[in-house]
Amino acid sequence: MMNEQTFMYMPVTPYGLGIDKSKELTQKTDAIIKSFPEVDTVFGKAGRADTATDPAPLAMIETIINFKPEDQW
């Protein structure tokens, strides 16, 4: 049996998406995912960190989802 409690959700939006729209989509996506009772925490990031090793554009949203232990579902 696999017991994965952390998942990464990585949707890609249309190229050229502005920072305001990217922020809005990230926040809405986080809220929808967090609304599921099985979910413990959600952290979404749009674009890249201030480093040359993370070339992600604003159109790429990375979301880390941590689930509650299965006995709390």
KAFENFEN-V237195 format. One record per backbone hydrogen bond with DSSP energy under -1.0 kcal/mol. CO is the residue of the C=O (numbers start at 1). NH is the residue of the N-H. Records with the same first field share a line. If there is no record, write none. Layout:
# KAFENFEN-V237195
CO->NH ; NH
This chain:
# KAFENFEN-V237195
5->67
7->65
9->63
11->61
14->17
18->22
19->23
20->24
21->25
22->26
23->27
24->28
25->29
26->30
27->31
28->32
29->33
30->34
31->35
33->36
36->39
38->68
41->66
43->64
45->62
49->51
51->54
57->60
59->13
60->47
62->45
63->9
64->43
65->7
66->40 ; 41
69->72
70->73
